[in-house]
Amino acid sequence: MEDMRRFISLLRDSGDYTLSRRQLYDDLTVDGVFESASAYMKEHPLSPETKARLEKYKNG
């Protein structure tokens, strides 16, 4: 949530979406992004319906 507030603030100040993203995320490493995504997925697991759709997609 804090990242979202920071992003909106940067966007409001600069008016440039691309610049705002760059300012917010330029200091992140690939490992940092992976760790953040992994933590998010642990806190917000996929619903059974979404898991079923993914399995159906994988199996063609």
Number of C-alpha atoms within 10 A of each C-alpha: 6 7 10 10 10 14 19 16 13 18 18 12 10 12 12 11 14 11 13 20 14 12 14 16 13 9 9 11 10 9 9 11 12 12 12 12 12 12 11 11 11 10 9 9 10 11 9 9 9 11 12 12 12 12 11 10 9 8 7 6
